[in-house]
Amino acid sequence: MGALRRSIRVANASGFYGDRATAFAEMVTGGDVDVVTGDYLAEVTMLVLAKGRARDPEAGYAASFPAQIGPVLGTVLERGIKVVVNAGGLNPRGLADRLIVQAHAAGLEPRVACVVGDDLLGRLGALQDGGHLLAHAEHGDPLAGSGLSPLTANAYLGAWGIVRALEAGADIVVCGRVTDAALTVGPAAWWHGWAHDDWDRLAGAVAAGHVIECGAQATGGNYSSFLEIDDLTHPGFPIAEVAADGGAVITKHAGTGGAVTVGTVTAQLVYEIQGTRYLNPDVTTLLDTLTLRQAGPDRVEITGARGTPPPPFTKVAITGLGGFENEITLVLTGRHIDEKAALIERTVQDGLEKSCSVTFQRIGTAGQDAAGQNAASCLLRIAVKGPEEKKVGRAFSGLVVGLALGSYPGFYATGTPQGARSYGRYWPTTIPITEVHHQVVLPDGTVEAIPWPPTAAPDNEPGTEPGTEPGTEPGTEPGTEPGTEPGKESGNGPVPEPDATVVRLPLGVVADARSGDKGGNANLGLWTRDDEAYAWLRGALTTDRLRELLPEAAALAIDRYELPNLRALNFVVHGLLGEGATATSRFDAQAKALGEFILSRHVDVPASLAQRGSGGAPDR
C-alpha cells in the first residue's frame, strides 16, 4: 500500500446494537465506499449479550448483524468492499461461523476473519493471583471484596488485528471488544501501509473514527442546533475519507438527510471524552491539536492531529448482576403538588421492605390555572432496588397499587405495575497490555498473535482508564484521572472583562452542547461558533458556575478541560450516574439530555453575543 494512495472511504452503518436496520444496505448501495463498519458494543450491551449467552451458549453476538448484511453481501463481494464490525461481542468466532454458513447457503464465498483475545472472564482469578488488583478506575477499590460476580470481562483491543486480517485478504472482519475507533484505524492503517509508530497519522484516524463511530450523531442526530438541519427525518450515516497523512474529511452519501457541518463534527469530537488526551491502545490522540474546516457542502476537514505512544495499559470492562430493580410513575395534578409528593414518599418509605432502597424523582412542573389537565400535571417516579426479586417486584408493586384509594387526591399511574428485573453493575479497570493476548483468526483458520505497539512510560496514576468509545455507549469510554494531562484547567477560567450591558438568556443562545456517560461519570461538552463567544464561555463557565447550573452536582468532583481549536470546553462530572447506566436510579440514566438541560439554564450573556446569536454550526 503506497504512502500516496488516495484517501480510503470508511463508512459507518451502526452506532449501537439496535441502530437503524437499513443503514448497512444504505451505505453499501448509496455511493462509493471502500469499507463499511459497524459499532454494536457498549457497557450495557455486554451485559445484554451475557444474558443471551447464558440462555444459549452459541449466542453472545449481535444477532441483528447477519440480517443486515445478508441482502447486500453479494454486492459487497462484487464491489470489493471490506466489512469491519465489532458485532462479535462475546462470541466473534460464533458470528463468523454463522456468516459463513449464511453466505454458503446463498452461493457466496466470503473470506471471514475474526479478532479475539479480549475476553478475560476465565482469567480474572489468575490475574488477581498474579498481583493485579483490578482496581476500579474511579474509586480505586479492588475487585476482590466488591461483591460483584462478573458475567463479562473484556479488554479493549486496538486496530492491528484488523490490519492483519485485511492484509490476509479478509472480506469481513468480525471483532469482539475492540475500541470503537479501531474500526476506522485498522482499515486506514492497512490501506496506507502505516507503521505502528506513525503516531500523528494514527491519531488522525482515531479522531475520524471517533466522529463516525456513533452513526447519525455525526450527521445531525442528537444535535442541539437541530433546527438548523434541513431534513432530519432520515439522516444519512457518516463517511470518513482518511488520507495518507492521517487527515480526514467527514461526509455522507449525496442526497441523504441530515448534514455534516463543523458543528455536527465538533459535537461528536467532544462526546464522551474525559480530557484532551484520548487514550487508545494504538495511540494517544491529542484532541486539542485538531482543527476543523468546512471544506464544502456536507464536507468537514479534520487536520492537525498529533499523537504520542499509547499507555502501557488497556481498559477492561467488567460487568455483573447487581440485584433487582422496579419502578412506577405516578401523576400529580393541580394544587398542593409538594404536599401530595411528600405524602406518597412517607407512605412508600414506611411500607417498603428494609432491605430495599428507594429514590423519588419529580419530572416536570404542574402549571397553575393551566389551559388543560396535562399542563397542570407532573410526574413522580419511584424507583426501588434490592437484593431479592420478590421484595422489589410483587411486594413493591402491591404497596403502591394499594394506595390508589387511600392516598392523595387524583392518584393514578402512567401504566400498570411491572415485575422486578435484574440490573447490572459496571466495573472499569485496567491491566498491562502484556497480559492481553491479542489474536486474529485468519480466513484460512490460522491463528496469529498480534504484537502490541511501543508504549509510553507509565506516567498515569493507578486506576486511570484509556479512552474508548465509549459507546454509548457507548459509548459505551475515554479519559484520564484528574490532574494527569496537560491542558486540564483548575476549574476557574480567566475572569472576563465586565460588560456593562448583559441580557439574561438561555445558555443555548451562545453555545451548543452534547453529553453522555462514561461509567458512573457524566461527560458534558460545550462549544461555540466564533472566538468572541468562546472567550466569554471560557471565562464564564467555571466548575463552580457549572455546579450552580447543575444542582445535582453541588457535592461532586468536576474536571474541566479546554479545547481552544474547537472553541470547546469539556467537563467530567464524577459520580453523577452512580455505578453507571446499568445501575443508576437517575431518570436520564446515560446523561444524554444533560447538555440540553444546561443549555436551557438562564445566564447573563453580553448584549453583543445575544444580539448576534450563536450556538450551532456555521452554514454548510
C-alpha positions as CSV (number, residue, x, y, z in Angstrom):
1,M,0.0,0.0,0.0
2,G,1.8,3.1,-1.2
3,A,2.0,6.2,1.0
4,L,0.5,8.4,-1.7
5,R,-2.6,6.2,-2.2
6,R,-5.9,8.1,-2.4
7,S,-8.0,8.5,0.8
8,I,-9.8,5.5,2.0
9,R,-13.6,5.9,2.3
10,V,-14.7,4.3,5.6
11,A,-18.5,4.3,6.2
12,N,-20.3,3.7,9.4
13,A,-23.6,1.8,9.4
14,S,-24.3,1.3,13.1
15,G,-23.7,3.3,16.2
16,F,-25.2,0.8,18.7
17,Y,-26.9,-2.5,18.9
18,G,-30.4,-1.6,17.7
19,D,-29.5,1.2,15.3
20,R,-31.4,1.6,12.1
21,A,-31.6,-1.8,10.5
22,T,-31.5,-0.5,6.9
23,A,-28.4,1.6,7.3
24,F,-25.9,-1.1,6.3
25,A,-27.6,-1.6,2.9
26,E,-27.9,2.2,2.5
27,M,-24.2,2.7,2.9
28,V,-23.3,-0.2,0.5
29,T,-25.7,0.9,-2.2
30,G,-25.8,4.7,-1.7
31,G,-22.4,5.5,-3.2
32,D,-18.7,4.6,-3.4
33,V,-17.1,3.3,-0.2
34,D,-14.1,1.1,0.5
35,V,-15.1,-0.2,3.9
36,V,-18.3,-0.4,5.9
37,T,-18.0,-0.5,9.6
38,G,-20.5,-1.0,12.4
39,D,-20.2,-0.4,16.2
40,Y,-22.5,-2.5,18.3
41,L,-21.0,-2.6,21.7
42,A,-21.4,-0.6,24.9
43,E,-21.2,-1.3,28.6
44,V,-24.9,-2.1,28.7
45,T,-24.7,-4.2,25.5
46,M,-22.1,-6.6,27.0
47,L,-24.4,-7.4,29.9
48,V,-27.3,-8.0,27.4
49,L,-25.1,-10.3,25.4
50,A,-24.1,-12.2,28.5
51,K,-27.7,-12.8,29.4
52,G,-28.3,-14.2,25.9
53,R,-25.2,-16.4,26.1
54,A,-26.5,-17.8,29.4
55,R,-29.6,-19.0,27.7
56,D,-27.8,-20.2,24.6
57,P,-24.0,-20.9,24.6
58,E,-23.9,-20.4,20.8
59,A,-25.2,-16.8,21.2
60,G,-23.4,-13.8,22.6
61,Y,-23.1,-11.7,19.5
62,A,-25.2,-9.0,17.8
63,A,-27.9,-11.3,16.3
64,S,-29.2,-8.5,14.1
65,F,-26.0,-8.3,12.0
66,P,-26.5,-11.3,9.8
67,A,-29.9,-10.0,8.7
68,Q,-28.3,-6.6,8.0
69,I,-25.5,-7.8,5.8
70,G,-27.4,-10.7,4.1
71,P,-29.3,-8.8,1.4
72,V,-26.2,-6.9,0.2
73,L,-23.5,-9.4,0.8
74,G,-23.3,-10.2,-2.9
75,T,-22.9,-6.5,-3.7
76,V,-20.2,-6.2,-1.0
77,L,-18.2,-9.0,-2.6
78,E,-18.7,-7.9,-6.2
79,R,-17.5,-4.4,-5.4
80,G,-14.6,-5.4,-3.2
81,I,-16.0,-3.6,-0.1
82,K,-14.4,-4.6,3.2
83,V,-16.7,-5.1,6.2
84,V,-15.3,-4.5,9.7
85,V,-17.6,-4.7,12.7
86,N,-17.4,-5.4,16.5
87,A,-20.7,-7.3,16.3
88,G,-18.9,-10.4,17.5
89,G,-19.4,-9.2,21.1
90,L,-18.7,-12.1,23.4
91,N,-18.6,-14.7,20.6
92,P,-16.8,-13.4,17.5
93,R,-16.0,-16.9,16.3
94,G,-19.6,-17.9,16.6
95,L,-20.7,-14.9,14.5
96,A,-18.0,-15.6,11.9
97,D,-19.2,-19.2,11.6
98,R,-22.8,-18.1,11.2
99,L,-21.9,-15.6,8.5
100,I,-20.0,-18.3,6.5
101,V,-23.0,-20.7,6.8
102,Q,-25.4,-18.0,5.7
103,A,-23.2,-17.0,2.8
104,H,-22.7,-20.5,1.5
105,A,-26.5,-21.0,1.6
106,A,-26.7,-18.1,-0.8
107,G,-24.0,-19.4,-3.0
108,L,-21.3,-16.9,-1.8
109,E,-17.8,-17.5,-0.6
110,P,-16.7,-14.5,1.6
111,R,-13.3,-14.7,3.4
112,V,-14.1,-14.1,7.0
113,A,-11.6,-13.4,9.8
114,C,-12.2,-12.6,13.4
115,V,-10.3,-10.7,16.1
116,V,-10.2,-12.4,19.5
117,G,-8.3,-12.2,22.8
118,D,-10.3,-9.6,24.6
119,D,-12.4,-12.0,26.7
120,L,-10.7,-12.2,30.1
121,L,-13.6,-13.7,32.1
122,G,-11.9,-17.0,32.6
123,R,-8.6,-15.4,33.6
124,L,-9.8,-13.0,36.3
125,G,-8.8,-15.3,39.2
126,A,-5.4,-15.9,37.7
127,L,-4.8,-12.2,37.1
128,Q,-5.7,-11.4,40.7
129,D,-3.4,-14.2,41.9
130,G,-0.7,-12.7,39.9
131,G,-0.9,-9.4,41.8
132,H,-3.4,-7.4,39.6
133,L,-6.0,-5.8,41.9
134,L,-8.3,-4.9,39.0
135,A,-8.9,-1.7,40.9
136,H,-12.0,0.4,39.9
137,A,-10.9,3.2,37.7
138,E,-12.9,5.8,39.6
139,H,-12.5,5.0,43.3
140,G,-9.6,2.5,43.3
141,D,-11.2,-0.3,45.3
142,P,-10.0,-3.8,44.3
143,L,-12.4,-6.2,42.6
144,A,-11.9,-8.7,45.3
145,G,-14.3,-7.8,48.1
146,S,-16.6,-5.8,45.9
147,G,-19.3,-8.4,46.0
148,L,-19.5,-8.4,42.1
149,S,-19.8,-11.7,40.4
150,P,-18.6,-11.0,36.9
151,L,-20.5,-12.1,33.9
152,T,-18.3,-10.4,31.4
153,A,-14.7,-9.1,31.4
154,N,-13.3,-7.7,28.2
155,A,-10.1,-5.8,27.5
156,Y,-10.2,-3.2,24.8
157,L,-8.1,-4.3,21.8
158,G,-6.6,-2.0,19.2
159,A,-6.5,-1.9,15.4
160,W,-3.6,-4.2,14.4
161,G,-5.6,-7.4,14.4
162,I,-7.9,-5.8,11.9
163,V,-4.9,-4.7,9.8
164,R,-3.5,-8.3,9.7
165,A,-6.9,-9.7,8.8
166,L,-7.2,-7.3,5.8
167,E,-3.6,-8.0,4.8
168,A,-4.6,-11.7,4.6
169,G,-7.4,-10.9,2.2
170,A,-10.4,-11.0,4.6
171,D,-13.6,-9.6,3.1
172,I,-15.3,-9.5,6.5
173,V,-13.5,-8.9,9.9
174,V,-15.6,-9.8,12.9
175,C,-14.3,-8.3,16.2
176,G,-15.1,-8.6,19.8
177,R,-14.4,-5.7,22.2
178,V,-12.0,-3.6,20.1
179,T,-12.1,0.2,20.6
180,D,-14.7,2.0,18.6
181,A,-12.1,4.0,16.7
182,A,-10.2,0.8,15.8
183,L,-12.9,0.0,13.3
184,T,-11.6,3.0,11.3
185,V,-8.0,3.0,12.3
186,G,-7.5,-0.6,11.2
187,P,-8.7,-0.1,7.6
188,A,-6.8,3.2,7.3
189,A,-3.5,1.7,8.6
190,W,-3.9,-1.3,6.2
191,W,-4.8,0.9,3.2
192,H,-1.9,3.3,3.7
193,G,0.6,0.9,5.0
194,W,1.2,2.8,8.2
195,A,3.7,1.7,10.8
196,H,3.0,1.0,14.5
197,D,4.7,4.3,15.4
198,D,3.1,6.6,12.9
199,W,1.6,8.4,15.8
200,D,0.3,11.5,14.1
201,R,-1.3,9.5,11.3
202,L,-2.8,7.1,13.7
203,A,-4.1,9.9,15.9
204,G,-5.8,11.4,12.9
205,A,-7.6,8.1,12.1
206,V,-8.6,7.8,15.8
207,A,-10.2,11.3,15.6
208,A,-12.0,10.3,12.3
209,G,-13.1,7.0,13.9
210,H,-14.4,8.8,17.0
211,V,-16.5,11.1,14.8
212,I,-18.2,8.4,12.7
213,E,-18.5,5.6,15.4
214,C,-21.9,6.8,16.6
215,G,-23.6,6.8,13.2
216,A,-26.0,9.6,12.6
217,Q,-24.8,11.6,15.6
218,A,-22.2,13.0,13.1
219,T,-24.8,14.0,10.5
220,G,-27.2,15.9,12.7
221,G,-28.7,13.4,15.1
222,N,-28.7,14.3,18.8
223,Y,-27.5,17.8,17.8
224,S,-28.5,20.7,20.0
225,S,-28.9,23.1,17.0
226,F,-31.1,20.5,15.2
227,L,-33.4,23.3,14.0
228,E,-30.6,24.3,11.5
229,I,-30.7,20.9,9.8
230,D,-33.0,21.0,6.8
231,D,-34.1,17.3,6.9
232,L,-33.5,15.2,9.9
233,T,-36.3,12.6,9.4
234,H,-33.9,10.1,7.8
235,P,-30.3,11.3,8.2
236,G,-27.6,9.6,6.2
237,F,-24.8,7.8,8.0
238,P,-21.3,9.3,8.0
239,I,-18.2,8.5,5.9
240,A,-14.6,9.3,6.9
241,E,-12.2,9.9,4.0
242,V,-8.9,9.2,5.7
243,A,-5.8,10.5,3.8
244,A,-2.3,9.1,3.9
245,D,-1.2,11.7,6.3
246,G,-4.0,10.9,8.8
247,G,-6.1,13.9,7.9
248,A,-9.7,13.2,7.2
249,V,-12.9,14.6,5.6
250,I,-16.2,13.7,7.2
251,T,-19.0,13.5,4.7
252,K,-22.1,11.4,3.8
253,H,-23.7,10.0,0.7
254,A,-25.2,12.6,-1.6
255,G,-28.9,13.0,-1.4
256,T,-29.3,11.7,2.1
257,G,-30.9,13.6,5.0
258,G,-29.1,15.3,7.8
259,A,-26.0,17.5,7.4
260,V,-22.2,17.4,8.0
261,T,-21.1,20.7,9.5
262,V,-18.3,21.9,11.7
263,G,-21.0,21.9,14.5
264,T,-22.1,18.3,14.0
265,V,-18.5,17.1,13.9
266,T,-17.5,19.2,16.9
267,A,-20.4,17.7,18.8
268,Q,-19.1,14.2,18.2
269,L,-15.5,15.1,19.0
270,V,-16.4,16.3,22.4
271,Y,-18.8,13.5,23.1
272,E,-18.0,11.1,25.9
273,I,-14.3,12.1,26.3
274,Q,-12.6,12.8,29.6
275,G,-9.9,15.3,28.8
276,T,-7.7,16.4,25.9
277,R,-5.6,13.2,25.8
278,Y,-7.7,10.5,24.2
279,L,-6.1,7.2,25.2
280,N,-6.3,4.2,22.9
281,P,-4.3,1.0,22.7
282,D,-2.8,2.2,19.3
283,V,-2.0,5.8,20.1
284,T,-2.7,8.7,22.4
285,T,-4.6,11.3,20.4
286,L,-4.1,14.9,21.5
287,L,-7.6,16.3,20.9
288,D,-6.6,19.9,21.5
289,T,-4.4,19.7,18.3
290,L,-7.4,19.1,16.0
291,T,-8.6,21.8,13.6
292,L,-11.9,21.7,11.7
293,R,-12.8,23.5,8.4
294,Q,-16.0,23.4,6.3
295,A,-14.5,22.2,3.0
296,G,-17.7,22.1,1.1
297,P,-21.4,21.1,1.4
298,D,-21.6,18.2,3.9
299,R,-17.7,18.0,4.0
300,V,-15.7,18.9,7.1
301,E,-12.0,18.6,7.1
302,I,-10.1,17.4,10.2
303,T,-6.4,18.3,10.3
304,G,-3.5,18.9,12.7
305,A,-3.8,15.7,14.6
306,R,-0.9,14.9,16.8
307,G,-0.3,11.6,18.6
308,T,2.0,10.1,21.1
309,P,2.6,6.5,22.1
310,P,-0.3,4.7,23.9
311,P,-0.2,3.9,27.6
312,P,1.3,0.6,28.7
313,F,-2.2,-0.5,30.0
314,T,-5.5,-1.1,28.4
315,K,-9.0,-0.8,29.8
316,V,-11.0,-3.8,30.9
317,A,-14.8,-3.5,31.3
318,I,-16.2,-6.0,33.8
319,T,-20.0,-6.4,34.2
320,G,-22.1,-8.4,36.6
321,L,-25.6,-8.5,38.1
322,G,-26.1,-6.1,41.0
323,G,-29.6,-7.1,42.2
324,F,-33.2,-6.3,41.2
325,E,-35.0,-3.1,40.4
326,N,-38.5,-1.8,39.7
327,E,-40.3,1.4,39.2
328,I,-43.6,3.1,38.9
329,T,-44.5,6.6,37.8
330,L,-47.4,8.4,39.4
331,V,-49.1,11.6,38.2
332,L,-49.6,14.7,40.4
333,T,-52.2,17.2,39.2
334,G,-53.4,20.6,40.2
335,R,-52.9,22.2,43.6
336,H,-50.7,21.1,46.6
337,I,-48.1,19.3,44.4
338,D,-45.4,19.3,47.1
339,E,-47.7,18.0,49.8
340,K,-49.0,15.2,47.5
341,A,-45.5,14.1,46.7
342,A,-44.5,14.2,50.4
343,L,-47.4,12.1,51.4
344,I,-46.6,9.4,48.8
345,E,-42.9,9.4,49.8
346,R,-43.7,9.0,53.5
347,T,-46.1,6.2,52.8
348,V,-43.8,4.2,50.5
349,Q,-40.8,4.6,52.8
350,D,-42.9,3.4,55.7
351,G,-44.2,0.3,53.9
352,L,-41.1,-0.7,51.8
353,E,-39.0,-3.7,52.9
354,K,-36.0,-2.5,54.8
355,S,-33.5,-4.3,52.5
356,C,-34.7,-2.1,49.6
357,S,-33.6,1.4,48.7
358,V,-35.9,3.8,47.0
359,T,-35.5,7.0,45.0
360,F,-38.1,9.6,44.3
361,Q,-37.8,11.9,41.3
362,R,-40.1,14.7,40.3
363,I,-40.4,15.2,36.5
364,G,-41.8,18.3,35.0
365,T,-43.8,21.2,36.6
366,A,-47.5,21.4,37.2
367,G,-48.8,24.7,35.9
368,Q,-51.3,26.6,37.9
369,D,-54.6,27.8,36.2
370,A,-53.3,25.8,33.2
371,A,-55.2,25.6,29.9
372,G,-55.5,21.8,30.1
373,Q,-55.2,19.0,32.6
374,N,-51.9,17.7,31.1
375,A,-50.3,21.1,31.6
376,A,-51.5,21.1,35.2
377,S,-49.7,17.7,35.9
378,C,-46.2,16.5,36.7
379,L,-44.8,13.1,37.3
380,L,-43.4,11.4,40.4
381,R,-41.1,8.5,39.5
382,I,-40.5,5.9,42.3
383,A,-37.5,3.7,41.7
384,V,-36.6,0.8,44.0
385,K,-33.7,-1.6,44.3
386,G,-32.9,-4.6,46.4
387,P,-31.3,-8.0,46.6
388,E,-34.5,-10.0,46.5
389,E,-36.7,-10.2,43.4
390,K,-40.0,-10.7,45.3
391,K,-39.5,-7.7,47.6
392,V,-38.7,-5.4,44.7
393,G,-41.3,-6.9,42.4
394,R,-44.6,-8.0,43.8
395,A,-44.2,-6.5,47.3
396,F,-43.3,-3.1,45.9
397,S,-46.0,-3.0,43.2
398,G,-48.6,-4.2,45.7
399,L,-47.6,-1.5,48.1
400,V,-48.0,1.3,45.6
401,V,-51.2,0.0,43.9
402,G,-52.8,-0.5,47.3
403,L,-52.6,3.3,47.9
404,A,-54.9,4.1,44.9
405,L,-58.0,4.9,47.0
406,G,-56.3,5.9,50.2
407,S,-53.7,8.5,49.4
408,Y,-53.5,11.9,47.7
409,P,-56.4,13.1,45.6
410,G,-56.2,12.4,41.9
411,F,-54.0,9.4,42.3
412,Y,-53.2,7.5,39.1
413,A,-50.1,6.0,37.4
414,T,-48.8,6.2,33.9
415,G,-49.1,2.4,33.4
416,T,-49.7,-0.9,35.0
417,P,-47.1,-2.2,37.5
418,Q,-44.2,-4.3,36.1
419,G,-42.3,-7.1,37.6
420,A,-38.8,-6.8,39.0
421,R,-35.9,-7.0,36.6
422,S,-32.2,-7.6,37.3
423,Y,-29.8,-4.7,36.9
424,G,-26.1,-4.7,36.1
425,R,-23.0,-3.3,37.7
426,Y,-20.2,-1.9,35.7
427,W,-16.6,-2.2,36.9
428,P,-14.0,-0.4,34.7
429,T,-10.4,-1.2,35.4
430,T,-7.0,-1.5,33.6
431,I,-4.3,-4.1,33.2
432,P,-0.9,-4.0,31.5
433,I,-1.2,-4.8,27.8
434,T,1.3,-7.6,28.2
435,E,-1.5,-9.5,30.0
436,V,-3.8,-9.4,27.0
437,H,-3.3,-11.9,24.2
438,H,-4.5,-10.1,21.1
439,Q,-5.0,-12.6,18.3
440,V,-6.6,-12.8,14.8
441,V,-8.1,-15.9,13.2
442,L,-7.4,-15.6,9.5
443,P,-9.8,-16.7,6.8
444,D,-7.8,-20.0,6.4
445,G,-8.2,-20.7,10.1
446,T,-4.6,-19.8,11.0
447,V,-4.4,-18.1,14.4
448,E,-1.8,-15.3,14.7
449,A,-0.7,-13.3,17.8
450,I,-0.8,-9.6,17.3
451,P,2.1,-7.7,18.9
452,W,1.3,-4.5,20.8
453,P,2.8,-1.2,19.6
454,P,5.5,0.6,21.6
455,T,4.1,2.4,24.6
456,A,4.8,5.5,26.6
457,A,6.3,5.4,30.1
458,P,3.6,4.8,32.7
459,D,3.1,8.4,33.9
460,N,-0.6,8.0,34.9
461,E,-1.8,7.4,38.4
462,P,-3.1,3.9,39.2
463,G,-6.7,3.4,38.2
464,T,-6.7,5.6,35.1
465,E,-8.5,4.3,32.2
466,P,-7.8,4.5,28.4
467,G,-10.3,6.1,26.1
468,T,-12.7,4.1,24.0
469,E,-15.8,4.8,22.9
470,P,-17.1,4.6,24.6
471,G,-20.3,3.8,23.3
472,T,-22.8,4.6,24.4
473,E,-22.2,3.6,24.5
474,P,-21.1,3.7,24.4
475,G,-20.1,5.0,24.5
476,T,-20.0,2.7,25.8
477,E,-15.4,5.3,27.5
478,P,-12.0,7.7,27.2
479,G,-10.1,9.8,29.6
480,T,-7.7,10.0,32.5
481,E,-7.8,10.8,36.2
482,P,-7.9,14.4,37.3
483,G,-4.6,16.3,37.0
484,T,-2.7,13.9,34.8
485,E,-2.8,15.6,31.4
486,P,-1.6,19.0,30.1
487,G,-4.4,21.3,29.1
488,K,-6.6,20.5,32.1
489,E,-7.8,23.6,33.9
490,S,-8.3,24.0,37.6
491,G,-11.9,24.7,37.0
492,N,-11.8,28.5,37.3
493,G,-11.2,30.1,33.9
494,P,-9.9,33.7,33.5
495,V,-12.2,36.4,34.7
496,P,-13.7,38.1,31.7
497,E,-13.8,41.9,31.4
498,P,-17.1,43.1,32.8
499,D,-19.7,44.0,30.2
500,A,-21.9,46.9,31.2
501,T,-24.7,45.5,29.1
502,V,-25.9,42.0,29.7
503,V,-29.1,40.1,28.8
504,R,-30.4,37.1,30.8
505,L,-30.9,34.4,28.2
506,P,-30.6,30.6,27.9
507,L,-27.0,29.5,27.6
508,G,-28.0,27.7,24.4
509,V,-28.2,31.1,22.7
510,V,-24.4,31.3,22.9
511,A,-23.3,27.7,22.9
512,D,-24.1,24.1,21.8
513,A,-23.7,21.0,23.9
514,R,-23.6,17.2,23.8
515,S,-23.4,14.9,26.8
516,G,-23.2,11.3,27.6
517,D,-22.0,8.7,30.1
518,K,-18.6,7.3,31.0
519,G,-19.3,4.6,33.6
520,G,-20.7,6.5,36.6
521,N,-19.4,9.8,35.3
522,A,-21.2,12.2,33.1
523,N,-19.4,13.9,30.2
524,L,-20.5,17.4,29.1
525,G,-19.0,19.1,26.1
526,L,-19.9,22.7,25.2
527,W,-18.7,24.8,22.2
528,T,-19.3,28.0,20.3
529,R,-19.2,29.0,16.7
530,D,-16.8,32.0,17.0
531,D,-13.9,33.3,19.0
532,E,-15.8,36.1,20.8
533,A,-18.4,33.7,22.2
534,Y,-15.7,31.2,23.2
535,A,-13.8,33.8,25.0
536,W,-16.9,34.6,27.0
537,L,-17.8,30.9,27.6
538,R,-14.2,30.1,28.7
539,G,-14.3,32.8,31.3
540,A,-17.9,32.4,32.5
541,L,-18.3,28.7,32.7
542,T,-16.1,27.6,35.6
543,T,-16.6,24.4,37.6
544,D,-18.2,26.4,40.3
545,R,-20.6,28.0,37.9
546,L,-21.5,24.6,36.4
547,R,-22.4,23.4,39.9
548,E,-24.8,26.3,40.2
549,L,-26.4,25.4,36.9
550,L,-26.5,21.7,37.8
551,P,-27.6,21.5,41.5
552,E,-27.3,17.7,41.5
553,A,-23.5,18.1,41.1
554,A,-23.1,20.5,44.1
555,A,-21.1,18.0,46.1
556,L,-19.4,16.1,43.2
557,A,-15.9,16.5,41.8
558,I,-15.9,18.1,38.4
559,D,-12.9,18.2,35.9
560,R,-12.7,20.9,33.3
561,Y,-10.7,20.9,30.1
562,E,-10.2,23.4,27.3
563,L,-10.0,22.6,23.6
564,P,-9.5,26.1,22.1
565,N,-9.0,24.8,18.5
566,L,-12.6,23.5,18.7
567,R,-13.8,26.5,20.8
568,A,-14.9,23.9,23.3
569,L,-14.9,23.1,27.0
570,N,-15.2,19.6,28.3
571,F,-16.5,18.7,31.8
572,V,-16.4,15.4,33.6
573,V,-18.9,15.2,36.5
574,H,-17.8,12.4,38.7
575,G,-20.4,10.1,40.2
576,L,-23.5,11.8,38.7
577,L,-24.6,8.4,37.4
578,G,-23.7,6.4,40.5
579,E,-22.4,3.0,39.4
580,G,-23.2,3.6,35.7
581,A,-26.1,3.4,33.3
582,T,-27.0,-0.2,34.2
583,A,-27.3,0.6,37.9
584,T,-28.2,4.2,38.3
585,S,-31.7,5.3,39.5
586,R,-31.3,8.6,37.7
587,F,-34.1,9.1,35.1
588,D,-31.6,10.2,32.4
589,A,-29.5,7.1,33.0
590,Q,-26.9,7.9,30.4
591,A,-26.8,11.7,30.8
592,K,-28.0,12.0,27.2
593,A,-30.1,15.1,27.9
594,L,-27.7,16.7,30.4
595,G,-26.4,19.1,27.8
596,E,-29.9,20.1,26.8
597,F,-30.7,20.9,30.4
598,I,-27.6,23.0,30.8
599,L,-28.3,24.9,27.6
600,S,-31.8,25.7,28.9
601,R,-30.4,27.4,32.1
602,H,-30.6,31.2,32.0
603,V,-27.3,33.1,32.4
604,D,-26.2,36.7,31.9
605,V,-25.0,37.0,28.3
606,P,-23.2,40.0,26.9
607,A,-25.5,42.0,24.8
608,S,-23.2,41.8,21.8
609,L,-23.4,38.0,21.8
610,A,-27.2,38.0,22.5
611,Q,-27.9,40.2,19.6
612,R,-25.8,38.2,17.1
613,G,-26.9,34.9,18.5
614,S,-24.7,31.8,18.5
615,G,-24.8,28.1,19.1
616,G,-24.9,25.6,16.3
617,A,-22.8,25.2,13.3
618,P,-21.8,27.6,10.5
619,D,-23.8,27.4,7.3
620,R,-22.8,24.4,5.3
